[in-house]
Amino acid sequence: MNGKTIYHVCLGDDEHYYFGSITAIYDKFTPEQIGVSLSRLWSFGITTEQPYRNKKCVIYRGEIHRKKTNRKPSK
């Protein structure tokens, strides 16, 4: 991972959650809540062109776009 990947989990029409990794999804939800196990998501291979879909959720993979700054590192 390059730190730019984001996973967008949609539950129903109005619940949206964002995570930095697939495993982080399971810190908030159980496999029963989203209807899929961690191992299944890994084997599915979510891409930007191919989101994971089931009856309970849709999981998209995207990239965060950030503005470059000229900030100096903190000491």
N, C-alpha and C positions, 0 to 999 in steps of 0.2 A: 504494500500500500504506500501511496505517496502522500497521504495526509489530505488529499483533495477529494477523496471519494465520500459520498454521502448516500445513505439509504433512507428512502421516504416510505413509510408504512402508512397506508390508508385503511382505516377500519370504517366501513360504512361510507356514508356520504360526507360526514362532517368531522371525523376524527383523523388528524394528521400528526405524525410523529417523525422525527428526524434523528438518525443515528450515524455515528462515524464508522461502524463496522457491523457485520452480521451478528457477531456474538453480543454486541451491546444491546441488540433488540431483546435478547433473552434476559437482560438485567431488569427490564420493565415488564415483559410479557412472558407467560408460560406457553409452551407449545400448544396447549389446548385452547388458549385464548386467541391465537392467530391461526390455528389449524395446520401447522407445519412444524416439523422438528428442525433443529439446527443442522443435523447431518443431511437432511433432504435439501435444505437451501444451499449448502455447500455443493452437493452433487448436481443440483439444478444449474448452477452457474449463472446467476443474475447478471445481465449486461444492460447497457443503456438501451439497446434495441429489443431486449427480451426480458420484461419484468416478470416476476413470479405472481401468479393469480390463483386464488381459490375462492371458495364461498364466503370466507370470513375476511380476507384482506387482499390487498395488492401491494407488492413491494417493488419499488423502483430503485434503480441505481443511477446516480448522477455525479456530477463534479461541481465542487464549489469553486466559484471564480472570485478571486480576491484582488483588490487593488494593491499594487506594489507600493511600499512606503520607503522613506529614507530614514526611518528611525534607527537610532543607535541602540545596540543591545543594552539592557539594563545591567547594572553592576551589582 
